Amino acid sequence: MPPLPQASSEPPRRFHRGKSKPRGVVWFGINSFWGHMQHFLASAIATEDIDSRDWMRPNEPEELLSAVGEILRAKVGAPTLTEAIDRDLWIDFLADTGDDPEVSTAIAKIVFAEHEVLDGEEPLVTPRGDLLIFGGDTAYPVATAREITDRVVAPFNRVLGDVADRKRRVLLGIPGNHDWYDGLDGFGRLFRRRLGELAPEQLTPQVTPGRETQLLHVVEWVQKFVRGRQVKKQRVLVIDGYEPVQRASYFALPLAPGLDLFAVDRQLRTIDYRQQSFFADRRHAAPDARRFVMLPDPVYSFLRPSPTGVDMVESLDLDLETTPHLVLAGDIHHYERRTVGASLHVVAGGGGAFMHASLSAPEGAPHPDKQWPGVPATQKMLLGVPLHVAIGKAGFLPHLVFVLLFGPALGVGLGVFGTSRGIYGGSVAAGVVGAIVCALIGGVRQAAPVQRRAILWLSLFAGVSMALLPPLAASLALRAFPRLHATPPLEAALTLFVAAFSGSFVFGGFLAALTWLGLEGSQAFTSLGVPGYRHFVRIRVRRDGSAVDGWVIGLLDPLAPGSKPALVDHWTFRPRPP
């Protein structure tokens, strides 16, 4: 087995996409629309201080250690996991997983395999992890039990069915925002410790998807609700060979001498007081221990401090500047490593979902030590965003919005003027609304003053383009084909048709410009839906707790014929530097 080659950042001419159902999430499509509705509903519930974490009784660290040790057949009574198993501990970490099930299958093949890497100058075969840890956002657009089954559990189990190694392993996870949109129902069925007797068929690993669209699922739910019944769900979700042990969405685990794992959940807003007390108790019980911290979203998001990440660190009273911490997070769908103060920050959200951009560091900010795919590759892919959105490959919600935006405006314009002047007047009114919407989407309210000006100028340009392009294009078309008899109603209808596509093109260009200028990093690539640059992190915790080593293993184009894993990055974290 030769060592893994170094991963390339250069994007292929085209990325291969899955063709089986359920298809990868189209972010401006109807399935995502239902996901957005659940997002708004979940956020509203959280705003009313209804917190689903209230029922949780987290495992005490020693109790969780005992449960994990029992599955791994470790000796009883050891104070840390590496001492209990009397060797190095191996962990597989992946986040932002369930999207295209064919991509999930490709990811599973490299997660559940051994890989040869270099450990210094010596070759090392890295085994499959003793622990499989999901870092949040288990499935998209909403991590319901059905979506997790179809997009994660079934693809993973199909791969595991062909794996000869049947050793029992541990399954752990923390939730991200997409898990919380479902109130942790799907998350709990996969990760929560199984209590009571379960029928054998309930513990049988599922290998086939339900193949039901989100829309049909909503229709079924409405029918059952009207009749006073409930939609039946599988009681537990099973990944073959992996056993869940946690009783809460957060946990602490003594990994090695002087090293604890803190896995954190912030729901949709902040860390609750119970969780603060839980981790504070562990810090007081092991005051000299260093921390390996897993967060649902990073402290630095797109090279800037993240409000939610900073708030989590402050809530947990972690001193990342002067005390060494290893901070590992997903949520952002790319790979990035940077050292800030005494701590190592790793963002690895490449478990299966669409890619996010890599941005240039703002002036005066430190550059990351490693990015994948990197800024040049990001900028090259951005060129395809406007056309991708315009022709509907990202879904037709933007087109529908432009029809709804221009239709009434054009109708009012014709009603007032009765001539082509009314069409231009209606277009200008729609363009003004479009500019305001673009500014809000661009984050003008939260942006710094310099960024705010750039967003406003971009939004103004987008609004002017949205206002002028449709009537100009319609007028030119009618002049080119005089037989069409350019009556105002016909010109208005043609303007409305052109607005749907040209407005979507301008909107895609606006999103691409935000990312190109480093103002925003997610929305352009969310619409582009790139299924490449997928990765996971294979982690070795040394038995004596002296270091944690990470090998980031990825696939540039997972569904390309002959696609092979490659080494994206390697790092070593030393809790107590010499």
Phi and psi in degrees as a GROMACS rama.xvg file:
@    title "Ramachandran Plot"
@    xaxis  label "Phi"
@    yaxis  label "Psi"
@TYPE xy
-73.919  154.161  PRO-2
-61.5526  152.213  PRO-3
-61.9333  137.631  LEU-4
-73.3601  163.845  PRO-5
-72.7658  138.489  GLN-6
-73.5259  142.118  ALA-7
-88.6879  148.083  SER-8
-97.3289  -11.7959  SER-9
-71.1227  121.721  GLU-10
-71.0976  148.209  PRO-11
-70.8643  170.67  PRO-12
-62.9796  -34.0268  ARG-13
-150.884  148.495  ARG-14
-93.9826  140.886  PHE-15
-82.2758  137.331  HIS-16
-120.51  151.027  ARG-17
-68.7239  151.548  GLY-18
-118.018  -7.29759  LYS-19
-89.6465  161.002  SER-20
-92.8657  146.705  LYS-21
-74.2057  141.86  PRO-22
-72.956  163.379  ARG-23
-58.138  150.217  GLY-24
-65.6374  126.253  VAL-25
-95.0462  113.681  VAL-26
-71.5637  -20.2228  TRP-27
-110.234  30.99  PHE-28
-104.253  -178.167  GLY-29
-70.2039  -37.8041  ILE-30
-61.6981  -42.0181  ASN-31
-65.845  -31.8309  SER-32
-58.4249  -44.5029  PHE-33
-64.9271  -35.3621  TRP-34
-62.5513  -41.4484  GLY-35
-63.9695  -37.8698  HIS-36
-63.5419  -41.931  MET-37
-66.6974  -33.5415  GLN-38
-59.8968  -49.9605  HIS-39
-62.4973  -40.2348  PHE-40
-65.5241  -45.478  LEU-41
-63.5227  -39.5004  ALA-42
-64.7812  -39.5444  SER-43
-64.7082  -40.5479  ALA-44
-63.9771  -43.4322  ILE-45
-63.2654  -35.1663  ALA-46
-63.4975  -28.8022  THR-47
-84.8281  11.6141  GLU-48
64.0908  30.4518  ASP-49
-92.8955  106.465  ILE-50
-112.106  115.631  ASP-51
-69.2741  -6.89284  SER-52
-79.7594  -7.44792  ARG-53
-61.7019  -31.0043  ASP-54
-78.3757  -13.8083  TRP-55
-74.8106  141.409  MET-56
-125.914  91.6498  ARG-57
-62.5781  150.084  PRO-58
-62.6226  135.649  ASN-59
-64.8323  146.645  GLU-60
-51.795  -42.1954  PRO-61
-67.35  -35.4566  GLU-62
-67.065  -43.1379  GLU-63
-64.7694  -39.7255  LEU-64
-59.4798  -42.2607  LEU-65
-65.2596  -41.7988  SER-66
-65.4675  -42.5282  ALA-67
-65.5014  -44.1057  VAL-68
-61.663  -35.1817  GLY-69
-63.4044  -41.4669  GLU-70
-67.3649  -38.4295  ILE-71
-85.847  4.07027  LEU-72
58.0467  47.4344  ARG-73
-91.3161  163.665  ALA-74
-73.8766  150.1  LYS-75
-86.7596  142.517  VAL-76
95.8928  -5.14804  GLY-77
-72.7125  145.465  ALA-78
-76.4251  -18.7476  PRO-79
-137.578  166.238  THR-80
-70.1782  -42.4427  LEU-81
-65.232  -33.9445  THR-82
-70.4229  -32.6273  GLU-83
-68.9947  -39.8732  ALA-84
-90.6084  -9.16492  ILE-85
58.4406  41.8695  ASP-86
-167.705  179.719  ARG-87
-64.7979  148.059  ASP-88
-102.131  136.953  LEU-89
-113.28  133.564  TRP-90
-128.576  134.068  ILE-91
-105.238  124.088  ASP-92
-118.532  129.102  PHE-93
-145.639  147.862  LEU-94
-138.018  157.579  ALA-95
58.2757  66.041  ASP-96
-96.0894  -60.1941  THR-97
-82.5763  102.22  GLY-98
-132.272  -107.514  ASP-99
-69.124  119.07  ASP-100
-63.4001  -26.2579  PRO-101
-69.4828  -37.3195  GLU-102
-66.4893  -38.8771  VAL-103
-59.6324  -39.1442  SER-104
-63.3623  -43.1134  THR-105
-63.6131  -40.25  ALA-106
-65.1572  -44.0725  ILE-107
-58.5342  -37.104  ALA-108
-62.6061  -34.5452  LYS-109
-87.5916  -26.9915  ILE-110
-68.7954  -39.3414  VAL-111
-95.0015  25.0115  PHE-112
-123.556  160.011  ALA-113
-85.1468  148.754  GLU-114
-136.861  137.192  HIS-115
-91.4322  130.475  GLU-116
-133.055  178.608  VAL-117
-101.343  128.812  LEU-118
-107.9  91.2698  ASP-119
72.4808  -117.44  GLY-120
-102.882  -6.41808  GLU-121
-98.5795  140.007  GLU-122
-70.3418  145.434  PRO-123
-142.197  129.938  LEU-124
-92.299  115.385  VAL-125
-86.9343  122.221  THR-126
-80.9806  165.204  PRO-127
-59.3884  141.28  ARG-128
-64.3245  146.212  GLY-129
-67.7499  -33.3226  ASP-130
-115.684  136.824  LEU-131
-111.481  114.721  LEU-132
-116.633  124.275  ILE-133
-93.9246  131.432  PHE-134
-97.4155  19.6199  GLY-135
114.7  158.306  GLY-136
54.9726  65.6987  ASP-137
-66.157  -31.5325  THR-138
-152.922  160.405  ALA-139
-123.415  155.769  TYR-140
-76.88  -23.0691  PRO-141
-132.079  133.908  VAL-142
-81.6131  63.5098  ALA-143
-75.3429  166.662  THR-144
-59.1814  -37.6515  ALA-145
-67.6792  -44.6714  ARG-146
-67.0556  -40.5489  GLU-147
-62.6181  -40.8358  ILE-148
-62.1147  -49.9989  THR-149
-71.4808  -36  ASP-150
-102.608  -12.0525  ARG-151
-130.131  -60.9938  VAL-152
-61.9252  -51.8617  VAL-153
-62.0792  -48.8368  ALA-154
-60.5058  -41.8487  PRO-155
-63.7273  -42.3412  PHE-156
-68.4671  -32.0305  ASN-157
-63.1544  -38.8661  ARG-158
-70.6549  -44.6181  VAL-159
-64.2252  -25.9837  LEU-160
-62.84  -21.7893  GLY-161
-102.224  4.84793  ASP-162
-92.0429  129.215  VAL-163
-73.9201  -30.5045  ALA-164
-71.5845  113.99  ASP-165
-107.558  17.8739  ARG-166
-63.9194  141.268  LYS-167
-71.8048  139.845  ARG-168
-134.824  172.369  ARG-169
-106.195  137.703  VAL-170
-111.846  126.842  LEU-171
-134.205  159.455  LEU-172
-164.788  154.687  GLY-173
-121.915  148.623  ILE-174
-88.069  149.512  PRO-175
-107.654  -173.313  GLY-176
-62.9986  -34.8018  ASN-177
-70.8441  -26.2162  HIS-178
-69.837  -37.7117  ASP-179
-73.1059  -22.8795  TRP-180
-60.9967  -23.2628  TYR-181
-100.921  11.9934  ASP-182
64.2365  23.4108  GLY-183
67.8255  15.4277  LEU-184
-63.9093  -53.531  ASP-185
-64.12  -41.5119  GLY-186
-57.8438  -46.7006  PHE-187
-64.2168  -36.1695  GLY-188
-67.6698  -22.7748  ARG-189
-95.2542  -42.9028  LEU-190
-104.51  -19.0563  PHE-191
-74.9321  140.355  ARG-192
-56.1287  134.978  ARG-193
-80.5685  125.847  ARG-194
-115.533  142.98  LEU-195
80.0436  176.216  GLY-196
-81.0594  134.262  GLU-197
-118.955  142.108  LEU-198
-65.1396  148.972  ALA-199
-55.6746  -37.5718  PRO-200
-66.9902  -25.0104  GLU-201
-73.7987  -23.2742  GLN-202
-98.2064  4.86744  LEU-203
-77.8933  124.323  THR-204
-61.2432  126.838  PRO-205
-82.7736  134.103  GLN-206
-119.74  -4.23899  VAL-207
-119.199  139.344  THR-208
-75.9257  161.109  PRO-209
-72.0525  -23.9797  GLY-210
55.4332  37.0244  ARG-211
-113.944  132.449  GLU-212
-72.04  159.852  THR-213
-60.9233  -36.8604  GLN-214
-63.0656  -45.136  LEU-215
-65.1619  -34.4548  LEU-216
-63.8278  -41.7775  HIS-217
-64.1722  -42.3339  VAL-218
-60.4838  -44.1874  VAL-219
-61.293  -42.7469  GLU-220
-62.2149  -42.1593  TRP-221
-63.9675  -42.549  VAL-222
-61.2241  -46.0626  GLN-223
-64.9356  -39.0392  LYS-224
-63.7685  -44.6535  PHE-225
-62.1476  -35.1445  VAL-226
-88.7785  2.58477  ARG-227
74.0065  27.1291  GLY-228
-116.861  178.446  ARG-229
-123.798  149.1  GLN-230
-74.6889  125.029  VAL-231
-73.8819  134.831  LYS-232
-124.732  153.938  LYS-233
-66.4304  133.338  GLN-234
-63.7088  -43.2884  ARG-235
-132.394  154.072  VAL-236
-107.75  131.787  LEU-237
-118.932  124.549  VAL-238
-100.552  121.472  ILE-239
-54.441  120.294  ASP-240
89.7522  -5.94162  GLY-241
-112.781  134.64  TYR-242
-118.395  127.97  GLU-243
-78.0272  149.002  PRO-244
-132.129  -11.7236  VAL-245
-86.9243  151.593  GLN-246
-110.598  2.22524  ARG-247
-145.516  171.637  ALA-248
-83.3727  5.42009  SER-249
-143.365  157.978  TYR-250
-163.763  163.855  PHE-251
-129.689  136.84  ALA-252
-137.593  122.352  LEU-253
-70.0467  108.452  PRO-254
-82.3632  -51.6111  LEU-255
-151.203  167.778  ALA-256
-53.1198  120.576  PRO-257
75.827  16.5009  GLY-258
-142.557  119.849  LEU-259
-111.003  148.239  ASP-260
-99.6509  123.258  LEU-261
-109.038  119.058  PHE-262
-113.567  121.735  ALA-263
-115.304  149.123  VAL-264
-131.594  129.257  ASP-265
-112.207  14.7951  ARG-266
51.2496  -134.511  GLN-267
-99.8372  -0.574281  LEU-268
-136.093  -82.1491  ARG-269
-131.808  170.702  THR-270
-75.3557  130.1  ILE-271
-78.0171  166.611  ASP-272
-67.6708  -30.2477  TYR-273
-63.2551  -41.7969  ARG-274
-67.9409  -40.7296  GLN-275
-57.8759  -44.4835  GLN-276
-65.7956  -39.799  SER-277
-60.1493  -49.7872  PHE-278
-72.7604  -31.5014  PHE-279
-63.4695  -40.4117  ALA-280
-61.1248  -39.7116  ASP-281
-68.616  -38.5639  ARG-282
-62.2326  -40.189  ARG-283
-70.1411  -33.3003  HIS-284
-73.1131  -29.2321  ALA-285
-132.053  70.337  ALA-286
-66.3325  -23.9903  PRO-287
-92.6373  -4.15247  ASP-288
-76.0459  145.288  ALA-289
-87.4319  168.128  ARG-290
-122.879  133.288  ARG-291
-104.941  108.605  PHE-292
-108.653  125.769  VAL-293
-107.205  123.188  MET-294
-115.611  151.563  LEU-295
-71.2308  -22.1048  PRO-296
-148.228  156.206  ASP-297
-78.129  164.057  PRO-298
-72.4024  -34.2191  VAL-299
-117.622  114.846  TYR-300
-110.528  120.297  SER-301
52.0923  45.705  PHE-302
73.2563  2.87235  LEU-303
-119.007  151.363  ARG-304
-56.6963  131.265  PRO-305
-91.3549  127.159  SER-306
-54.719  -43.2762  PRO-307
-69.9697  -38.8402  THR-308
-65.6887  -44.3186  GLY-309
-63.0691  -40.0177  VAL-310
-63.665  -39.4233  ASP-311
-63.4985  -44.318  MET-312
-62.0244  -42.9449  VAL-313
-67.5897  -37.6729  GLU-314
-64.7699  -33.6368  SER-315
-88.0859  -2.50552  LEU-316
58.6058  46.3548  ASP-317
-98.1028  129.258  LEU-318
-97.6774  89.1612  ASP-319
-77.1507  -19.0551  LEU-320
-75.7537  -41.707  GLU-321
-111.395  -18.6604  THR-322
-110.234  127.544  THR-323
-62.2707  126.899  PRO-324
-133.041  145.038  HIS-325
-101.7  117.531  LEU-326
-113.813  116.57  VAL-327
-120.752  130.488  LEU-328
-147.193  161.536  ALA-329
-112.889  -132.57  GLY-330
76.1573  -45.6824  ASP-331
-91.641  125.384  ILE-332
-89.1654  57.5949  HIS-333
-152.935  -177.516  HIS-334
-111.729  137.343  TYR-335
-153.505  139.199  GLU-336
-131.457  136.275  ARG-337
-151.812  152.6  ARG-338
-106.907  125.106  THR-339
-127.537  115.009  VAL-340
62.8734  -130.188  GLY-341
-89.8473  -1.9696  ALA-342
-110.191  151.207  SER-343
-104.472  124.404  LEU-344
-110.546  125.178  HIS-345
-124.973  127.229  VAL-346
-112.246  120.475  VAL-347
-139.74  78.0736  ALA-348
-104.138  43.3185  GLY-349
-109.011  33.8193  GLY-350
-76.89  -3.60104  GLY-351
157.706  -21.3955  GLY-352
-82.9882  169.815  ALA-353
-53.4408  153.992  PHE-354
-81.1472  148.432  MET-355
-107.378  163.201  HIS-356
-74.822  157.101  ALA-357
-105.978  127.165  SER-358
-106.553  158.459  LEU-359
-73.9559  143.569  SER-360
-66.2742  136.497  ALA-361
-60.3027  156.797  PRO-362
-58.0319  128.685  GLU-363
88.5893  -11.4146  GLY-364
-90.337  148.063  ALA-365
-69.0026  141.518  PRO-366
-77.5568  147.108  HIS-367
-66.3345  154.052  PRO-368
-73.2316  -29.2425  ASP-369
-154.012  137.366  LYS-370
-133.412  145.216  GLN-371
-144.207  112.785  TRP-372
-87.8659  -21.3899  PRO-373
101.989  161.819  GLY-374
-66.9334  -45.5419  VAL-375
-58.6445  -41.8586  PRO-376
-66.0806  -39.9476  ALA-377
-59.0972  -48.4733  THR-378
-65.1067  -34.9  GLN-379
-64.6335  -41.6275  LYS-380
-72.7765  -26.5765  MET-381
-61.4635  -27.0149  LEU-382
-61.7425  -24.2027  LEU-383
-90.2036  -2.86816  GLY-384
-65.8597  -49.3042  VAL-385
-57.2363  -46.502  PRO-386
-67.9384  -37.5414  LEU-387
-58.3543  -43.8043  HIS-388
-71.4018  -41.0517  VAL-389
-63.6356  -39.2695  ALA-390
-88.9387  6.08505  ILE-391
87.3454  9.3042  GLY-392
-69.3428  -20.2014  LYS-393
-92.3579  3.87118  ALA-394
106.941  168.236  GLY-395
-110.067  13.2812  PHE-396
-61.8675  -41.1472  LEU-397
-59.7402  -39.5856  PRO-398
-63.5768  -42.2872  HIS-399
-63.0769  -40.6269  LEU-400
-61.5247  -42.7106  VAL-401
-68.2929  -34.6505  PHE-402
-63.6182  -44.7183  VAL-403
-68.4084  -29.3137  LEU-404
-78.0282  -45.1423  LEU-405
-82.4781  -33.0648  PHE-406
-55.543  -58.6178  GLY-407
-61.1891  -37.8624  PRO-408
-64.357  -42.4048  ALA-409
-67.8182  -37.5403  LEU-410
-63.0412  -42.8681  GLY-411
-64.9535  -41.9724  VAL-412
-60.941  -43.5035  GLY-413
-67.9809  -36.487  LEU-414
-64.4088  -33.8616  GLY-415
-81.8176  -46.4053  VAL-416
-101.979  -32.3055  PHE-417
70.8305  8.87594  GLY-418
-134.528  -176.141  THR-419
-63.7387  -23.3155  SER-420
-60.1021  -34.9561  ARG-421
-64.9196  -32.5015  GLY-422
-65.8563  -44.0412  ILE-423
-67.3946  -38.133  TYR-424
-63.5123  -42.3775  GLY-425
-65.6309  -37.1159  GLY-426
-65.4963  -40.5275  SER-427
-62.801  -42.488  VAL-428
-61.7661  -43.5986  ALA-429
-65.0505  -37.3695  ALA-430
-63.9906  -36.9986  GLY-431
-62.5115  -46.1339  VAL-432
-62.8885  -41.2336  VAL-433
-60.8203  -40.0235  GLY-434
-63.8875  -41.0038  ALA-435
-64.1591  -44.078  ILE-436
-62.973  -42.3666  VAL-437
-61.3848  -41.3549  CYS-438
-61.9313  -40.7346  ALA-439
-68.4669  -41.659  LEU-440
-63.6129  -35.5853  ILE-441
-72.9816  -4.65754  GLY-442
79.499  35.5727  GLY-443
-63.5161  -29.2063  VAL-444
-71.3334  -33.5745  ARG-445
-96.5931  -7.30512  GLN-446
-75.2055  155.427  ALA-447
-69.4942  161.566  ALA-448
-53.9591  -44.8516  PRO-449
-64.8102  -44.2761  VAL-450
-66.2927  -36.3081  GLN-451
-61.101  -41.8242  ARG-452
-63.1159  -43.1479  ARG-453
-63.1575  -42.0209  ALA-454
-64.0413  -41.4298  ILE-455
-63.6077  -42.7175  LEU-456
-64.976  -43.2366  TRP-457
-61.8715  -42.4515  LEU-458
-65.0125  -39.6561  SER-459
-62.4978  -44.6989  LEU-460
-63.0588  -41.7544  PHE-461
-64.1993  -41.508  ALA-462
-63.376  -43.0046  GLY-463
-62.3598  -42.6378  VAL-464
-64.3139  -42.8238  SER-465
-62.4046  -34.0696  MET-466
-76.079  -40.6649  ALA-467
-92.6436  -33.5112  LEU-468
-61.9167  -47.7976  LEU-469
-60.8537  -50.6056  PRO-470
-67.6473  -35.1871  PRO-471
-63.9642  -46.1477  LEU-472
-63.7747  -41.0731  ALA-473
-64.7173  -41.913  ALA-474
-64.0343  -43.3679  SER-475
-63.9604  -39.1194  LEU-476
-64.6876  -41.0648  ALA-477
-69.273  -34.0587  LEU-478
-70.9798  -32.3569  ARG-479
-71.8264  -23.6674  ALA-480
-126.048  79.6056  PHE-481
-61.962  -20.5274  PRO-482
-66.5418  -15.9811  ARG-483
-74.7727  -12.5849  LEU-484
55.9773  89.6508  HIS-485
-72.3191  74.8545  ALA-486
-81.1939  152.537  THR-487
-53.6614  -44.47  PRO-488
-60.7031  -39.7805  PRO-489
-66.8391  -41.4819  LEU-490
-63.2934  -38.2165  GLU-491
-66.0273  -41.9966  ALA-492
-63.9064  -42.3224  ALA-493
-67.6757  -37.8495  LEU-494
-60.5408  -41.7741  THR-495
-63.6653  -41.2561  LEU-496
-63.7434  -47.0742  PHE-497
-64.3866  -36.8771  VAL-498
-60.9276  -36.6301  ALA-499
-60.1507  -39.9  ALA-500
-93.1735  -42.7004  PHE-501
-69.0834  -36.9932  SER-502
-63.3774  -39.27  GLY-503
-66.4421  -36.6449  SER-504
-63.1647  -46.3975  PHE-505
-63.053  -40.7698  VAL-506
-62.1654  -42.8689  PHE-507
-62.547  -39.6049  GLY-508
-64.6273  -36.8325  GLY-509
-62.7839  -45.5915  PHE-510
-62.0012  -41.9956  LEU-511
-64.7255  -38.9957  ALA-512
-66.1666  -38.5663  ALA-513
-57.0967  -44.3503  LEU-514
-72.4859  -41.4258  THR-515
-59.0028  -38.7554  TRP-516
-85.7773  1.51902  LEU-517
75.8843  19.6519  GLY-518
-86.7646  -25.5368  LEU-519
-160.759  141.625  GLU-520
-116.902  -4.56276  GLY-521
-107.98  -38.7003  SER-522
-71.2093  -37.0662  GLN-523
-62.505  -43.9622  ALA-524
-80.9013  -21.9286  PHE-525
-62.2143  -43.4007  THR-526
-71.8363  -33.0723  SER-527
-71.7427  -34.5447  LEU-528
64.4296  41.4326  GLY-529
-66.9689  122.128  VAL-530
-89.1995  13.1187  PRO-531
-97.3665  -178.258  GLY-532
59.138  40.6493  TYR-533
-83.0738  147.457  ARG-534
-162.078  164.115  HIS-535
-141.553  169.815  PHE-536
-116.411  122.972  VAL-537
-97.7332  121.117  ARG-538
-117.085  135.668  ILE-539
-114.15  120.323  ARG-540
-98.7673  114.489  VAL-541
-67.2145  147.433  ARG-542
-56.1006  -39.1645  ARG-543
-86.0292  1.18489  ASP-544
74.5684  13.0847  GLY-545
-76.219  -22.2367  SER-546
-161.67  156.825  ALA-547
-123.923  123.831  VAL-548
-108.321  139.686  ASP-549
-128.311  131.591  GLY-550
-117.065  120.078  TRP-551
-95.5436  117.335  VAL-552
-115.291  129.482  ILE-553
-140.834  172.117  GLY-554
-126.484  122.084  LEU-555
-65.8088  -50.9403  LEU-556
-131.997  88.4789  ASP-557
-55.5786  -33.5442  PRO-558
-98.4351  6.01119  LEU-559
-69.921  142.566  ALA-560
-56.9151  131.158  PRO-561
75.1432  14.7923  GLY-562
-61.1318  131.902  SER-563
-123.018  147.8  LYS-564
-67.6146  152.521  PRO-565
-141.305  160.737  ALA-566
-87.3836  116.577  LEU-567
-83.1328  -42.4616  VAL-568
-163.795  159.442  ASP-569
-140.142  134.781  HIS-570
-143.235  159.632  TRP-571
-133.534  128.305  THR-572
-109.223  126.761  PHE-573
-111.724  110.925  ARG-574
-58.4868  -31.6492  PRO-575
-130.118  86.6689  ARG-576
-57.6036  143.11  PRO-577
